[in-house]
Amino acid sequence: MAAMALITFGNVVVRYLTNVSFAFTEEYSVVLMVVVTMIGSSLAVATGRHIRIGVLVDAMSPARWRACEIAALVLVIVCFGILLVHGGRLAWDEYRFEVLSPGLGNPQWLYTGMLPLLSIAVIARAAGRILRLARGEDA
């Protein structure tokens, strides 16, 4: 997050002083935003702070809450599994066809590869939380 803020701030300052912007800032900012989002998703899943409707959750019994939480985590695994498969295919195609980024000409798969890589982290965190919930360790 700090790197993203620093890159954007540097671009604003240079653009204000010279009327020229850095070409690389948008590419790196977008990639860093995806990385921060995926790491944040991983943390939210691991700590049980993902989005939920508090009124419904608070009205549930502990056993029902645990079952709904496990069902939600299974859906998280399915969703990020789809991201893993399709993001991996996209990164592979970009590697295979030597696609370059439009601004800097870097290999695009370096950026796209972050999606499947960090999807694995979210899936692992969700699976770990399911195991903790099944053992009754996480409430």
Secondary structure, DSSP 4 states (H G I P E B T S, - for coil): -HHHHHHHHHHHHHHHHHS---SHHHHHHHHHHHHHHHHHHHHHHHHT-S---HHHHHTS-HHHHHHHHHHHHHHHHHHHHHHHHHHHHHHHHHHHTT-B-TTT--BHHHHHTHHHHHHHHHHHHHHHHHHHHHHT---
